[in-house]
Amino acid sequence: MLSKRTKQPVNDSGPLMYIGPTIPGLVATATVFNNGIPEAFTAKAQECLSLSELLVPIDKVADKTKEIQKGIGATSVFYQRVCAYFLEKGR
């Protein structure tokens, strides 16, 4: 989720893990963010809103990863959107 005030992903639940596809030069799958989100990630998340939806609290990683693997739920849709935006268009 993006903060309306700063347009940055909200981190009010402790460390977040990125569970999306690896995006060369930006982020790797399973990257954990403990002390905020890098500016480069935030900038891309403004272009592709689904990107920030793949930052999840550590305690939800297992459930959200299962959604992606099974192709069910919103997390799976966000994953596919990120793949289409970055991987298929070469961004």
N, CA, C and O atoms as CSV, one atom per row, in Angstrom:
chain,resi,resn,atom,element,x,y,z
A,1,MET,N,N,0.837,-1.165,0.000
A,1,MET,CA,C,0.000,0.000,0.000
A,1,MET,C,C,0.887,1.235,0.000
A,1,MET,O,O,1.913,1.262,0.680
A,2,LEU,N,N,0.498,2.266,-0.764
A,2,LEU,CA,C,1.244,3.504,-0.806
A,2,LEU,C,C,0.643,4.510,0.154
A,2,LEU,O,O,-0.578,4.643,0.246
A,3,SER,N,N,1.488,5.208,0.857
A,3,SER,CA,C,1.042,6.284,1.724
A,3,SER,C,C,0.544,7.431,0.852
A,3,SER,O,O,1.223,7.817,-0.099
A,4,LYS,N,N,-0.624,7.979,1.157
A,4,LYS,CA,C,-1.167,9.078,0.361
A,4,LYS,C,C,-0.295,10.324,0.470
A,4,LYS,O,O,-0.196,11.106,-0.475
A,5,ARG,N,N,0.332,10.503,1.617
A,5,ARG,CA,C,1.116,11.707,1.845
A,5,ARG,C,C,2.472,11.669,1.155
A,5,ARG,O,O,2.880,12.657,0.545
A,6,THR,N,N,3.166,10.559,1.241
A,6,THR,CA,C,4.520,10.495,0.701
A,6,THR,C,C,4.626,9.680,-0.577
A,6,THR,O,O,5.675,9.680,-1.220
A,7,LYS,N,N,3.575,8.996,-0.952
A,7,LYS,CA,C,3.574,8.121,-2.131
A,7,LYS,C,C,4.613,7.021,-2.018
A,7,LYS,O,O,5.088,6.514,-3.033
A,8,GLN,N,N,4.974,6.642,-0.790
A,8,GLN,CA,C,5.900,5.546,-0.556
A,8,GLN,C,C,5.155,4.402,0.101
A,8,GLN,O,O,4.175,4.623,0.812
A,9,PRO,N,N,5.618,3.169,-0.135
A,9,PRO,CA,C,4.973,2.038,0.522
A,9,PRO,C,C,4.964,2.221,2.038
A,9,PRO,O,O,5.966,2.606,2.640
A,10,VAL,N,N,3.827,1.939,2.629
A,10,VAL,CA,C,3.680,2.071,4.072
A,10,VAL,C,C,4.339,0.884,4.757
A,10,VAL,O,O,4.107,-0.263,4.374
A,11,ASN,N,N,5.148,1.147,5.752
A,11,ASN,CA,C,5.822,0.089,6.497
A,11,ASN,C,C,5.517,0.278,7.974
A,11,ASN,O,O,6.367,0.740,8.736
A,12,ASP,N,N,4.302,-0.079,8.377
A,12,ASP,CA,C,3.929,0.058,9.775
A,12,ASP,C,C,3.859,-1.296,10.469
A,12,ASP,O,O,3.370,-1.393,11.595
A,13,SER,N,N,4.340,-2.330,9.812
A,13,SER,CA,C,4.250,-3.674,10.379
A,13,SER,C,C,5.612,-4.356,10.509
A,13,SER,O,O,5.680,-5.583,10.568
A,14,GLY,N,N,6.677,-3.593,10.554
A,14,GLY,CA,C,8.005,-4.175,10.685
A,14,GLY,C,C,8.621,-4.477,9.334
A,14,GLY,O,O,8.222,-3.890,8.328
A,15,PRO,N,N,9.587,-5.384,9.293
A,15,PRO,CA,C,10.278,-5.703,8.044
A,15,PRO,C,C,9.312,-6.223,6.980
A,15,PRO,O,O,8.341,-6.919,7.276
A,16,LEU,N,N,9.612,-5.863,5.740
A,16,LEU,CA,C,8.811,-6.313,4.611
A,16,LEU,C,C,9.687,-7.118,3.666
A,16,LEU,O,O,10.868,-6.819,3.493
A,17,MET,N,N,9.099,-8.142,3.056
A,17,MET,CA,C,9.813,-8.933,2.052
A,17,MET,C,C,9.139,-8.721,0.702
A,17,MET,O,O,7.913,-8.720,0.590
A,18,TYR,N,N,9.975,-8.542,-0.322
A,18,TYR,CA,C,9.479,-8.445,-1.691
A,18,TYR,C,C,9.316,-9.860,-2.226
A,18,TYR,O,O,10.284,-10.619,-2.271
A,19,ILE,N,N,8.092,-10.225,-2.634
A,19,ILE,CA,C,7.832,-11.588,-3.100
A,19,ILE,C,C,7.517,-11.648,-4.589
A,19,ILE,O,O,6.974,-12.637,-5.079
A,20,GLY,N,N,7.860,-10.589,-5.298
A,20,GLY,CA,C,7.644,-10.563,-6.743
A,20,GLY,C,C,8.826,-11.146,-7.489
A,20,GLY,O,O,9.767,-11.660,-6.884
A,21,PRO,N,N,8.771,-11.061,-8.814
A,21,PRO,CA,C,9.873,-11.578,-9.636
A,21,PRO,C,C,11.108,-10.693,-9.488
A,21,PRO,O,O,10.993,-9.505,-9.187
A,22,THR,N,N,12.288,-11.275,-9.701
A,22,THR,CA,C,13.512,-10.482,-9.699
A,22,THR,C,C,13.470,-9.511,-10.862
A,22,THR,O,O,13.154,-9.882,-11.992
A,23,ILE,N,N,13.796,-8.258,-10.565
A,23,ILE,CA,C,13.852,-7.218,-11.586
A,23,ILE,C,C,15.295,-6.720,-11.593
A,23,ILE,O,O,15.705,-5.986,-10.694
A,24,PRO,N,N,16.070,-7.119,-12.611
A,24,PRO,CA,C,17.495,-6.764,-12.645
A,24,PRO,C,C,17.716,-5.259,-12.461
A,24,PRO,O,O,17.051,-4.428,-13.079
A,25,GLY,N,N,18.664,-4.947,-11.596
A,25,GLY,CA,C,18.997,-3.558,-11.336
A,25,GLY,C,C,18.067,-2.870,-10.355
A,25,GLY,O,O,18.284,-1.707,-10.016
A,26,LEU,N,N,17.029,-3.569,-9.888
A,26,LEU,CA,C,16.081,-2.951,-8.972
A,26,LEU,C,C,15.911,-3.749,-7.690
A,26,LEU,O,O,16.164,-3.232,-6.602
A,27,VAL,N,N,15.482,-5.006,-7.805
A,27,VAL,CA,C,15.196,-5.805,-6.613
A,27,VAL,C,C,15.201,-7.290,-6.972
A,27,VAL,O,O,14.822,-7.679,-8.076
A,28,ALA,N,N,15.636,-8.102,-6.021
A,28,ALA,CA,C,15.618,-9.558,-6.193
A,28,ALA,C,C,14.492,-10.149,-5.358
A,28,ALA,O,O,14.121,-9.602,-4.320
A,29,THR,N,N,13.962,-11.255,-5.815
A,29,THR,CA,C,12.953,-11.978,-5.055
A,29,THR,C,C,13.491,-12.279,-3.660
A,29,THR,O,O,14.659,-12.633,-3.501
A,30,ALA,N,N,12.646,-12.138,-2.667
A,30,ALA,CA,C,12.948,-12.423,-1.259
A,30,ALA,C,C,13.852,-11.385,-0.593
A,30,ALA,O,O,14.446,-11.659,0.449
A,31,THR,N,N,13.957,-10.198,-1.189
A,31,THR,CA,C,14.695,-9.119,-0.537
A,31,THR,C,C,13.887,-8.632,0.658
A,31,THR,O,O,12.680,-8.412,0.557
A,32,VAL,N,N,14.566,-8.467,1.792
A,32,VAL,CA,C,13.913,-7.976,3.005
A,32,VAL,C,C,14.325,-6.525,3.232
A,32,VAL,O,O,15.507,-6.184,3.188
A,33,PHE,N,N,13.333,-5.687,3.472
A,33,PHE,CA,C,13.566,-4.276,3.759
A,33,PHE,C,C,13.288,-4.037,5.236
A,33,PHE,O,O,12.152,-4.176,5.690
A,34,ASN,N,N,14.326,-3.676,5.985
A,34,ASN,CA,C,14.204,-3.427,7.422
A,34,ASN,C,C,14.116,-1.948,7.759
A,34,ASN,O,O,13.426,-1.561,8.702
A,35,ASN,N,N,14.804,-1.133,7.002
A,35,ASN,CA,C,14.932,0.287,7.339
A,35,ASN,C,C,14.421,1.179,6.220
A,35,ASN,O,O,15.123,2.087,5.775
A,36,GLY,N,N,13.222,0.928,5.772
A,36,GLY,CA,C,12.648,1.735,4.703
A,36,GLY,C,C,12.843,1.108,3.336
A,36,GLY,O,O,13.502,0.080,3.176
A,37,ILE,N,N,12.251,1.762,2.371
A,37,ILE,CA,C,12.266,1.273,0.992
A,37,ILE,C,C,13.183,2.186,0.175
A,37,ILE,O,O,13.069,3.408,0.272
A,38,PRO,N,N,14.091,1.620,-0.629
A,38,PRO,CA,C,14.984,2.449,-1.446
A,38,PRO,C,C,14.219,3.351,-2.419
A,38,PRO,O,O,13.142,2.994,-2.896
A,39,GLU,N,N,14.786,4.512,-2.704
A,39,GLU,CA,C,14.141,5.476,-3.594
A,39,GLU,C,C,13.880,4.900,-4.980
A,39,GLU,O,O,12.836,5.171,-5.573
A,40,ALA,N,N,14.807,4.113,-5.501
A,40,ALA,CA,C,14.619,3.535,-6.836
A,40,ALA,C,C,13.385,2.637,-6.868
A,40,ALA,O,O,12.627,2.650,-7.838
A,41,PHE,N,N,13.186,1.864,-5.810
A,41,PHE,CA,C,12.010,0.990,-5.728
A,41,PHE,C,C,10.744,1.836,-5.655
A,41,PHE,O,O,9.760,1.560,-6.342
A,42,THR,N,N,10.778,2.860,-4.824
A,42,THR,CA,C,9.616,3.737,-4.655
A,42,THR,C,C,9.248,4.409,-5.970
A,42,THR,O,O,8.067,4.528,-6.296
A,43,ALA,N,N,10.247,4.849,-6.726
A,43,ALA,CA,C,9.983,5.498,-8.011
A,43,ALA,C,C,9.309,4.534,-8.982
A,43,ALA,O,O,8.353,4.906,-9.662
A,44,LYS,N,N,9.798,3.306,-9.048
A,44,LYS,CA,C,9.180,2.315,-9.944
A,44,LYS,C,C,7.787,1.933,-9.458
A,44,LYS,O,O,6.903,1.648,-10.266
A,45,ALA,N,N,7.586,1.927,-8.136
A,45,ALA,CA,C,6.271,1.596,-7.586
A,45,ALA,C,C,5.238,2.661,-7.944
A,45,ALA,O,O,4.041,2.375,-7.976
A,46,GLN,N,N,5.682,3.866,-8.210
A,46,GLN,CA,C,4.760,4.910,-8.655
A,46,GLN,C,C,4.352,4.686,-10.102
A,46,GLN,O,O,3.256,5.077,-10.503
A,47,GLU,N,N,5.221,4.061,-10.892
A,47,GLU,CA,C,4.908,3.741,-12.284
A,47,GLU,C,C,4.058,2.475,-12.387
A,47,GLU,O,O,3.128,2.399,-13.190
A,48,CYS,N,N,4.391,1.491,-11.568
A,48,CYS,CA,C,3.695,0.201,-11.570
A,48,CYS,C,C,3.163,-0.037,-10.158
A,48,CYS,O,O,3.881,-0.549,-9.299
A,49,LEU,N,N,1.922,0.330,-9.922
A,49,LEU,CA,C,1.356,0.288,-8.573
A,49,LEU,C,C,1.323,-1.116,-7.972
A,49,LEU,O,O,1.342,-1.263,-6.749
A,50,SER,N,N,1.274,-2.129,-8.799
A,50,SER,CA,C,1.254,-3.505,-8.294
A,50,SER,C,C,2.557,-3.885,-7.603
A,50,SER,O,O,2.576,-4.794,-6.773
A,51,LEU,N,N,3.637,-3.203,-7.935
A,51,LEU,CA,C,4.946,-3.517,-7.356
A,51,LEU,C,C,4.921,-3.407,-5.836
A,51,LEU,O,O,5.427,-4.294,-5.149
A,52,SER,N,N,4.351,-2.351,-5.308
A,52,SER,CA,C,4.341,-2.171,-3.856
A,52,SER,C,C,3.431,-3.167,-3.155
A,52,SER,O,O,3.585,-3.407,-1.958
A,53,GLU,N,N,2.482,-3.750,-3.885
A,53,GLU,CA,C,1.601,-4.753,-3.291
A,53,GLU,C,C,2.324,-6.067,-3.032
A,53,GLU,O,O,1.812,-6.938,-2.328
A,54,LEU,N,N,3.519,-6.208,-3.602
A,54,LEU,CA,C,4.301,-7.427,-3.400
A,54,LEU,C,C,5.314,-7.279,-2.275
A,54,LEU,O,O,6.179,-8.136,-2.096
A,55,LEU,N,N,5.209,-6.199,-1.521
A,55,LEU,CA,C,5.960,-6.025,-0.276
A,55,LEU,C,C,5.044,-6.473,0.846
A,55,LEU,O,O,4.030,-5.831,1.119
A,56,VAL,N,N,5.394,-7.568,1.495
A,56,VAL,CA,C,4.503,-8.121,2.515
A,56,VAL,C,C,5.229,-8.301,3.845
A,56,VAL,O,O,6.439,-8.530,3.871
A,57,PRO,N,N,4.494,-8.197,4.942
A,57,PRO,CA,C,5.104,-8.469,6.245
A,57,PRO,C,C,5.634,-9.900,6.288
A,57,PRO,O,O,5.056,-10.806,5.687
A,58,ILE,N,N,6.719,-10.087,6.993
A,58,ILE,CA,C,7.376,-11.396,7.070
A,58,ILE,C,C,6.405,-12.500,7.491
A,58,ILE,O,O,6.475,-13.613,6.970
A,59,ASP,N,N,5.507,-12.206,8.421
A,59,ASP,CA,C,4.598,-13.247,8.915
A,59,ASP,C,C,3.533,-13.657,7.894
A,59,ASP,O,O,2.803,-14.620,8.126
A,60,LYS,N,N,3.434,-12.947,6.776
A,60,LYS,CA,C,2.456,-13.298,5.742
A,60,LYS,C,C,3.100,-13.870,4.473
A,60,LYS,O,O,2.406,-14.206,3.513
A,61,VAL,N,N,4.418,-13.975,4.479
A,61,VAL,CA,C,5.133,-14.427,3.279
A,61,VAL,C,C,4.678,-15.812,2.827
A,61,VAL,O,O,4.416,-16.009,1.640
A,62,ALA,N,N,4.578,-16.760,3.726
A,62,ALA,CA,C,4.210,-18.130,3.340
A,62,ALA,C,C,2.841,-18.167,2.667
A,62,ALA,O,O,2.687,-18.794,1.618
A,63,ASP,N,N,1.846,-17.505,3.255
A,63,ASP,CA,C,0.496,-17.519,2.682
A,63,ASP,C,C,0.448,-16.818,1.329
A,63,ASP,O,O,-0.178,-17.310,0.390
A,64,LYS,N,N,1.108,-15.674,1.232
A,64,LYS,CA,C,1.090,-14.915,-0.026
A,64,LYS,C,C,1.851,-15.647,-1.131
A,64,LYS,O,O,1.461,-15.593,-2.297
A,65,THR,N,N,2.931,-16.326,-0.765
A,65,THR,CA,C,3.696,-17.099,-1.740
A,65,THR,C,C,2.856,-18.265,-2.267
A,65,THR,O,O,2.913,-18.582,-3.455
A,66,LYS,N,N,2.088,-18.895,-1.402
A,66,LYS,CA,C,1.198,-19.979,-1.839
A,66,LYS,C,C,0.159,-19.464,-2.823
A,66,LYS,O,O,-0.164,-20.145,-3.796
A,67,GLU,N,N,-0.369,-18.265,-2.578
A,67,GLU,CA,C,-1.333,-17.670,-3.512
A,67,GLU,C,C,-0.704,-17.527,-4.893
A,67,GLU,O,O,-1.325,-17.849,-5.905
A,68,ILE,N,N,0.541,-17.039,-4.923
A,68,ILE,CA,C,1.227,-16.854,-6.202
A,68,ILE,C,C,1.436,-18.204,-6.888
A,68,ILE,O,O,1.173,-18.344,-8.082
A,69,GLN,N,N,1.907,-19.188,-6.138
A,69,GLN,CA,C,2.185,-20.508,-6.713
A,69,GLN,C,C,0.928,-21.182,-7.240
A,69,GLN,O,O,0.969,-21.867,-8.261
A,70,LYS,N,N,-0.192,-20.989,-6.544
A,70,LYS,CA,C,-1.450,-21.613,-6.957
A,70,LYS,C,C,-2.221,-20.775,-7.974
A,70,LYS,O,O,-3.197,-21.246,-8.557
A,71,GLY,N,N,-1.787,-19.540,-8.185
A,71,GLY,CA,C,-2.468,-18.673,-9.139
A,71,GLY,C,C,-3.821,-18.191,-8.641
A,71,GLY,O,O,-4.740,-17.984,-9.434
A,72,ILE,N,N,-3.947,-18.013,-7.337
A,72,ILE,CA,C,-5.213,-17.561,-6.760
A,72,ILE,C,C,-4.988,-16.289,-5.939
A,72,ILE,O,O,-3.877,-16.026,-5.479
A,73,GLY,N,N,-6.031,-15.521,-5.764
A,73,GLY,CA,C,-5.981,-14.354,-4.904
A,73,GLY,C,C,-5.376,-13.127,-5.565
A,73,GLY,O,O,-4.823,-13.184,-6.663
A,74,ALA,N,N,-5.504,-12.016,-4.853
A,74,ALA,CA,C,-5.025,-10.731,-5.351
A,74,ALA,C,C,-3.511,-10.717,-5.534
A,74,ALA,O,O,-3.006,-10.114,-6.481
A,75,THR,N,N,-2.794,-11.372,-4.644
A,75,THR,CA,C,-1.336,-11.375,-4.726
A,75,THR,C,C,-0.866,-11.975,-6.046
A,75,THR,O,O,0.102,-11.498,-6.637
A,76,SER,N,N,-1.540,-13.006,-6.502
A,76,SER,CA,C,-1.203,-13.629,-7.779
A,76,SER,C,C,-1.436,-12.660,-8.940
A,76,SER,O,O,-0.651,-12.615,-9.888
A,77,VAL,N,N,-2.504,-11.897,-8.859
A,77,VAL,CA,C,-2.809,-10.902,-9.899
A,77,VAL,C,C,-1.724,-9.818,-9.912
A,77,VAL,O,O,-1.249,-9.427,-10.978
A,78,PHE,N,N,-1.335,-9.337,-8.733
A,78,PHE,CA,C,-0.284,-8.320,-8.660
A,78,PHE,C,C,1.024,-8.850,-9.232
A,78,PHE,O,O,1.732,-8.130,-9.936
A,79,TYR,N,N,1.345,-10.099,-8.934
A,79,TYR,CA,C,2.565,-10.725,-9.444
A,79,TYR,C,C,2.544,-10.739,-10.978
A,79,TYR,O,O,3.527,-10.373,-11.624
A,80,GLN,N,N,1.429,-11.159,-11.543
A,80,GLN,CA,C,1.318,-11.216,-13.002
A,80,GLN,C,C,1.417,-9.833,-13.635
A,80,GLN,O,O,2.009,-9.678,-14.703
A,81,ARG,N,N,0.846,-8.839,-12.986
A,81,ARG,CA,C,0.929,-7.465,-13.503
A,81,ARG,C,C,2.365,-6.964,-13.496
A,81,ARG,O,O,2.800,-6.301,-14.438
A,82,VAL,N,N,3.097,-7.278,-12.440
A,82,VAL,CA,C,4.499,-6.865,-12.367
A,82,VAL,C,C,5.305,-7.573,-13.448
A,82,VAL,O,O,6.141,-6.954,-14.106
A,83,CYS,N,N,5.059,-8.854,-13.633
A,83,CYS,CA,C,5.747,-9.591,-14.707
A,83,CYS,C,C,5.486,-8.947,-16.060
A,83,CYS,O,O,6.411,-8.737,-16.845
A,84,ALA,N,N,4.241,-8.641,-16.326
A,84,ALA,CA,C,3.887,-8.035,-17.611
A,84,ALA,C,C,4.547,-6.670,-17.770
A,84,ALA,O,O,5.056,-6.350,-18.844
A,85,TYR,N,N,4.545,-5.881,-16.735
A,85,TYR,CA,C,5.085,-4.526,-16.817
A,85,TYR,C,C,6.594,-4.516,-17.010
A,85,TYR,O,O,7.101,-3.811,-17.882
A,86,PHE,N,N,7.313,-5.286,-16.209
A,86,PHE,CA,C,8.770,-5.240,-16.236
A,86,PHE,C,C,9.407,-6.256,-17.163
A,86,PHE,O,O,10.301,-5.910,-17.934
A,87,LEU,N,N,8.974,-7.479,-17.105
A,87,LEU,CA,C,9.666,-8.541,-17.823
A,87,LEU,C,C,9.298,-8.609,-19.302
A,87,LEU,O,O,10.170,-8.794,-20.150
A,88,GLU,N,N,8.042,-8.465,-19.605
A,88,GLU,CA,C,7.618,-8.578,-20.999
A,88,GLU,C,C,7.889,-7.311,-21.794
A,88,GLU,O,O,8.047,-7.375,-23.014
A,89,LYS,N,N,7.947,-6.160,-21.132
A,89,LYS,CA,C,8.171,-4.903,-21.835
A,89,LYS,C,C,9.627,-4.446,-21.757
A,89,LYS,O,O,9.995,-3.425,-22.339
A,90,GLY,N,N,10.446,-5.199,-21.040
A,90,GLY,CA,C,11.861,-4.889,-20.958
A,90,GLY,C,C,12.196,-3.594,-20.233
A,90,GLY,O,O,13.160,-2.915,-20.585
A,91,ARG,N,N,11.412,-3.251,-19.234
A,91,ARG,CA,C,11.653,-1.987,-18.512
A,91,ARG,C,C,12.649,-2.166,-17.424
A,91,ARG,O,O,12.970,-1.210,-16.717
